[in-house]
Amino acid sequence: MFAREIFFCVTVVAMTGCVSIQGGNHIADEVTHSFSAAVEEKNGEKFKSLFLNENIDWFAVVSAQDMAGIYKNDQNQNKVNNHQVIPFAEWLSKTEESTQVKFTNCRTSGDGDVMATACKYAFYLDGKKTNYGRESFILINTGAGWKISSIAFSSTVADKNVP
């Protein structure tokens, strides 16, 4: 009898975990799709609405490859660079070039309140890939929807000869 109860509890916990991850993938897909759409539409207001607030910073980490190569003699190039929502949203709304970000191979972990999502990404400006790498989002459930509370991404400058 006791063994059956333990088996039942373990099964319920395992099934609950699977449901949480599957639901998380759906939420992460929605957020990354909305992020991509805002960038492609060059809609700064929509972009800002994805974040917990407009004071959220996100961090670009220049790849070791770029630091050792194209930036090796650039004393002004930092390994870690801080970005902010408002300046990017304003640039996005004003730029005349087409903009696009593509996310692939996303992995999600979390529960109904906090979620981490990691994806491969590529950023395009005027149809040309400018940089790529891995991007991680921390998402939080505000009760009124999921919002981005943090982003960190690696950045490798794309080879100009590769689409």
C-alpha positions as CSV (number, residue, x, y, z in Angstrom):
1,M,0.0,0.0,0.0
2,F,2.7,2.5,1.0
3,A,4.7,1.7,-2.2
4,R,1.6,2.4,-4.3
5,E,1.2,5.8,-2.6
6,I,4.8,6.7,-3.2
7,F,4.6,5.6,-6.8
8,F,1.4,7.8,-7.2
9,C,3.1,10.9,-5.7
10,V,6.2,10.4,-7.9
11,T,4.0,10.0,-11.0
12,V,2.0,13.2,-10.1
13,V,5.2,15.2,-9.5
14,A,6.8,14.0,-12.7
15,M,3.6,14.7,-14.8
16,T,3.3,18.1,-13.3
17,G,6.9,18.9,-14.2
18,C,6.3,17.8,-17.8
19,V,3.2,20.0,-18.1
20,S,5.1,23.0,-16.7
21,I,7.9,22.6,-19.2
22,Q,5.4,22.1,-22.1
23,G,3.4,25.1,-21.1
24,G,6.7,27.0,-20.6
25,N,7.7,26.3,-24.2
26,H,4.4,27.7,-25.4
27,I,4.9,30.9,-23.3
28,A,8.5,31.2,-24.5
29,D,7.4,30.8,-28.1
30,E,4.8,33.6,-27.7
31,V,7.4,35.9,-26.1
32,T,10.1,35.3,-28.7
33,H,7.5,35.6,-31.5
34,S,6.3,38.9,-30.1
35,F,9.9,40.1,-29.7
36,S,10.7,39.1,-33.3
37,A,7.5,40.7,-34.6
38,A,8.1,44.0,-32.8
39,V,11.7,44.1,-34.3
40,E,10.5,43.3,-37.8
41,E,7.6,45.8,-37.6
42,K,10.0,48.4,-36.1
43,N,7.4,49.0,-33.5
44,G,9.2,50.5,-30.5
45,E,6.0,50.7,-28.3
46,K,5.2,47.0,-28.9
47,F,8.9,46.2,-28.1
48,K,8.8,48.2,-24.8
49,S,5.6,46.5,-23.8
50,L,7.3,43.1,-23.7
51,F,9.4,44.2,-20.7
52,L,8.6,44.4,-17.0
53,N,9.4,48.0,-17.2
54,E,11.4,50.4,-19.4
55,N,14.4,50.4,-17.1
56,I,15.3,46.8,-17.8
57,D,18.9,46.5,-19.0
58,W,20.2,43.7,-21.1
59,F,23.7,42.6,-21.7
60,A,25.6,41.7,-24.9
61,V,28.7,39.6,-24.4
62,V,31.2,39.9,-27.3
63,S,32.3,36.5,-28.4
64,A,35.9,35.4,-27.6
65,Q,36.3,34.9,-31.3
66,D,35.5,38.6,-32.0
67,M,37.6,39.8,-29.0
68,A,40.6,37.9,-30.3
69,G,40.0,38.9,-33.9
70,I,38.3,42.0,-35.1
71,Y,38.4,43.8,-31.7
72,K,41.9,42.7,-30.5
73,N,43.4,46.1,-31.0
74,D,40.3,48.1,-30.0
75,Q,40.9,49.4,-26.5
76,N,37.4,50.9,-26.5
77,Q,35.6,47.5,-27.1
78,N,34.3,46.0,-23.8
79,K,33.7,42.3,-23.5
80,V,30.3,43.0,-21.8
81,N,28.1,45.8,-23.1
82,N,24.9,47.2,-21.5
83,H,21.8,47.9,-23.6
84,Q,18.6,49.6,-22.5
85,V,15.0,49.2,-23.7
86,I,14.2,52.9,-24.4
87,P,17.2,53.8,-26.6
88,F,16.8,50.5,-28.6
89,A,13.0,51.0,-29.0
90,E,13.6,54.6,-30.3
91,W,16.3,53.4,-32.7
92,L,14.1,50.6,-33.9
93,S,11.2,53.1,-34.6
94,K,13.5,55.5,-36.5
95,T,15.8,53.3,-38.5
96,E,15.1,53.2,-42.2
97,E,16.8,49.8,-42.7
98,S,14.7,46.6,-42.3
99,T,15.3,44.8,-39.0
100,Q,14.7,41.2,-38.1
101,V,15.7,38.8,-35.4
102,K,15.3,35.0,-35.8
103,F,15.1,32.6,-32.8
104,T,15.7,28.9,-33.1
105,N,16.3,25.9,-30.9
106,C,14.7,27.5,-27.8
107,R,14.9,25.6,-24.5
108,T,12.8,26.6,-21.5
109,S,12.9,25.8,-17.8
110,G,10.8,27.1,-15.0
111,D,7.4,27.0,-13.3
112,G,4.2,29.1,-13.4
113,D,6.0,32.2,-11.9
114,V,9.5,32.4,-13.3
115,M,11.0,31.0,-16.5
116,A,14.3,30.9,-18.2
117,T,14.5,30.6,-22.0
118,A,17.7,30.1,-24.1
119,C,17.7,30.3,-27.9
120,K,20.0,30.6,-30.8
121,Y,19.4,33.9,-32.5
122,A,20.5,35.9,-35.6
123,F,20.0,39.6,-36.1
124,Y,19.5,41.0,-39.6
125,L,19.8,44.6,-40.7
126,D,18.7,45.4,-44.3
127,G,18.5,41.6,-45.0
128,K,22.1,41.0,-44.0
129,K,23.0,39.0,-40.9
130,T,25.0,41.3,-38.6
131,N,25.5,39.2,-35.5
132,Y,24.4,35.9,-34.0
133,G,24.8,33.8,-30.9
134,R,22.8,32.6,-27.9
135,E,20.2,34.7,-26.2
136,S,18.7,34.0,-22.7
137,F,15.5,35.6,-21.4
138,I,14.3,35.6,-17.8
139,L,10.5,35.8,-17.9
140,I,8.2,36.5,-14.9
141,N,4.5,36.0,-14.6
142,T,3.1,39.4,-13.4
143,G,-0.4,38.0,-13.0
144,A,-1.4,40.0,-16.0
145,G,0.9,38.2,-18.4
146,W,4.5,37.2,-18.9
147,K,7.2,39.9,-19.1
148,I,10.9,40.0,-19.8
149,S,12.8,40.9,-16.7
150,S,16.3,40.3,-18.0
151,I,18.2,39.4,-21.2
152,A,21.8,38.4,-21.8
153,F,23.1,37.4,-25.2
154,S,26.4,36.4,-26.8
155,S,27.3,38.3,-29.9
156,T,29.5,37.2,-32.8
157,V,29.8,39.5,-35.8
158,A,28.5,37.6,-38.8
159,D,30.8,36.9,-41.8
160,K,29.8,39.3,-44.5
161,N,29.9,36.5,-47.0
162,V,27.4,34.2,-45.2
163,P,23.6,34.9,-45.5
